[in-house]
Amino acid sequence: MKIFDLSGKTILVTGANGWLASGFIEPCLSFGARIIMVDSSPAVKDTAVKLSKKYPRKVDTVIVDMFDQKAYQQALNKIAKTHQMYGIINNAFCFGKSNVETGAEGDFMSLSDEQWMTAFESGILWAVQTVKPFLPAMRKNKGGSIINICSMYALIAPNPNLYSGEFKKYLSQPTYTSAKHGLWGWTKYMASFLAKDQVRCNAIAPGAFSKPATDAKFIKRLKDIIPLQTIGKPADLAGAVIYLLSESSSYMTGQCLTIDGGWTVR
Ligand SMILES: NC(=O)c1ccc[n+]([C@@H]2O[C@H](COP(=O)([O-])OP(=O)(O)OC[C@H]3O[C@@H](n4cnc5c(N)ncnc54)[C@H](O)[C@@H]3O)[C@@H](O)[C@H]2O)c1
């Protein structure tokens, strides 16, 4: 066995043009994978063109709004007809049409039912919908790896003191914690039920991987409480993703790799 080898494996990634995906897609290509990038942003094409220069015929894109369930199902069914999927990385998440960046709209008392439903739709239902069209073939082939990108807030709750005063806009909402806990629960369920077909399902729980535009004062506040005293970079996830997709993790299912600079140990 060549450990970490992904050659011949086709991997579908949702939210593929996002911040975290920018850290693990190219490493997967460099280990031999073929990647199907799903995103609503047309900019995913430019990203794919750049990657294709280095990895010709290894990158495909699907531009689709995953909130548009009919269009998304059609897109997935089309891919399932032409591609045998080995891996699926459920990475996309969106709080809703407004304030997508931080989701910082309101608190527990003011969040609307619609905001709750949207978080569960993007946090859990998108993963379910993405996996379904590919599962029959994965089970038949007796192999496959599903990775759900959760969050440390799939395991713990945010500390409200972090978001006091001027940092209120960075409040991590109860919708997020609840949806991510749900995704982690679904990970374990799928691991248990798919194991007999050698299809594995694991989670990754990133900690604070703030985007470069984040207020420096808030970043300092985060660094002060993170044991490793630094914010995560997207590339910090690459090793875990490659490990979970490759044969190296063939005896591992239903687990969560927490990559958070030690946040959750204290
Ligand atoms: N950034 C962090 O600090 C952090 C920490 C823990 C967990 N996470 C999780 O990691 C995952 C990726 O986070 P990120 O920071 O890279 O987010 P991001 O916002 O940078 O990327 C999300 C991607 O999803 C796409 N997307 C959004 N709505 C869509 C829709 N309706 N249809 C199709 N695509 C859509 C966006 O265009 C974007 O490219 C998420 O599940 C997030 O919850 C992020």
The ligand as an SDF file (V2000), in Angstrom:
LIG
                    3D

 44 48  0  0  0  0  0  0  0  0999 V2000
  -13.5240   29.2930    8.5820 N   0  0  0  0  0  0  0  0  0  0  0  0
  -13.5900   28.7840    9.8120 C   0  0  0  0  0  0  0  0  0  0  0  0
  -13.0530   29.3510   10.7830 O   0  0  0  0  0  0  0  0  0  0  0  0
  -14.3040   27.4830   10.0660 C   0  0  0  0  0  0  0  0  0  0  0  0
  -14.1470   26.8850   11.3110 C   0  0  0  0  0  0  0  0  0  0  0  0
  -14.7880   25.6910   11.5720 C   0  0  0  0  0  0  0  0  0  0  0  0
  -15.5660   25.1040   10.6020 C   0  0  0  0  0  0  0  0  0  0  0  0
  -15.7260   25.7110    9.4080 N   0  0  0  0  0  0  0  0  0  0  0  0
  -16.5690   25.0390    8.4160 C   0  0  0  0  0  0  0  0  0  0  0  0
  -15.8040   24.7840    7.2700 O   0  0  0  0  0  0  0  0  0  0  0  0
  -16.6090   24.8310    6.1080 C   0  0  0  0  0  0  0  0  0  0  0  0
  -16.0100   25.8130    5.1160 C   0  0  0  0  0  0  0  0  0  0  0  0
  -15.8840   27.0820    5.7480 O   0  0  0  0  0  0  0  0  0  0  0  0
  -15.1720   28.2980    5.0220 P   0  0  0  0  0  0  0  0  0  0  0  0
  -14.6730   29.1890    6.1080 O   0  0  0  0  0  0  0  0  0  0  0  0
  -14.2280   27.8090    3.9960 O   0  0  0  0  0  0  0  0  0  0  0  0
  -16.4170   29.0130    4.3460 O   0  0  0  0  0  0  0  0  0  0  0  0
  -16.4640   29.9180    3.0520 P   0  0  0  0  0  0  0  0  0  0  0  0
  -17.6270   30.8390    3.2400 O   0  0  0  0  0  0  0  0  0  0  0  0
  -15.1400   30.5300    2.7610 O   0  0  0  0  0  0  0  0  0  0  0  0
  -16.7710   28.9000    1.9060 O   0  0  0  0  0  0  0  0  0  0  0  0
  -18.0140   28.3780    1.7050 C   0  0  0  0  0  0  0  0  0  0  0  0
  -18.1770   28.1180    0.2210 C   0  0  0  0  0  0  0  0  0  0  0  0
  -19.4890   27.6070    0.0510 O   0  0  0  0  0  0  0  0  0  0  0  0
  -20.0690   28.2390   -1.0640 C   0  0  0  0  0  0  0  0  0  0  0  0
  -21.5090   28.3230   -0.8990 N   0  0  0  0  0  0  0  0  0  0  0  0
  -22.1850   29.1290   -0.0400 C   0  0  0  0  0  0  0  0  0  0  0  0
  -23.4980   29.0140   -0.2460 N   0  0  0  0  0  0  0  0  0  0  0  0
  -23.6550   28.1220   -1.2520 C   0  0  0  0  0  0  0  0  0  0  0  0
  -24.7850   27.6080   -1.9280 C   0  0  0  0  0  0  0  0  0  0  0  0
  -26.0100   28.0230   -1.6270 N   0  0  0  0  0  0  0  0  0  0  0  0
  -24.5900   26.7130   -2.9140 N   0  0  0  0  0  0  0  0  0  0  0  0
  -23.3380   26.3040   -3.2620 C   0  0  0  0  0  0  0  0  0  0  0  0
  -22.2230   26.7790   -2.6560 N   0  0  0  0  0  0  0  0  0  0  0  0
  -22.3920   27.6730   -1.6700 C   0  0  0  0  0  0  0  0  0  0  0  0
  -19.4650   29.6400   -1.0930 C   0  0  0  0  0  0  0  0  0  0  0  0
  -19.5410   30.2280   -2.3880 O   0  0  0  0  0  0  0  0  0  0  0  0
  -18.0460   29.3840   -0.6220 C   0  0  0  0  0  0  0  0  0  0  0  0
  -17.1730   29.1790   -1.7060 O   0  0  0  0  0  0  0  0  0  0  0  0
  -18.0030   25.2070    6.6020 C   0  0  0  0  0  0  0  0  0  0  0  0
  -18.7580   24.0480    6.7760 O   0  0  0  0  0  0  0  0  0  0  0  0
  -17.7270   25.8650    7.9300 C   0  0  0  0  0  0  0  0  0  0  0  0
  -18.8130   25.7850    8.8070 O   0  0  0  0  0  0  0  0  0  0  0  0
  -15.1060   26.8880    9.1060 C   0  0  0  0  0  0  0  0  0  0  0  0
  1  2  1  0
  2  3  2  0
  2  4  1  0
  4  5  1  0
  4 44  2  0
  5  6  2  0
  6  7  1  0
  7  8  2  0
  8  9  1  0
  8 44  1  0
  9 10  1  0
  9 42  1  0
 10 11  1  0
 11 12  1  0
 11 40  1  0
 12 13  1  0
 13 14  1  0
 14 15  2  0
 14 16  1  0
 14 17  1  0
 17 18  1  0
 18 19  2  0
 18 20  1  0
 18 21  1  0
 21 22  1  0
 22 23  1  0
 23 24  1  0
 23 38  1  0
 24 25  1  0
 25 26  1  0
 25 36  1  0
 26 27  1  0
 26 35  1  0
 27 28  2  0
 28 29  1  0
 29 30  1  0
 29 35  2  0
 30 31  1  0
 30 32  2  0
 32 33  1  0
 33 34  2  0
 34 35  1  0
 36 37  1  0
 36 38  1  0
 38 39  1  0
 40 41  1  0
 40 42  1  0
 42 43  1  0
M  CHG  2   8   1  16  -1
M  END
$$$$
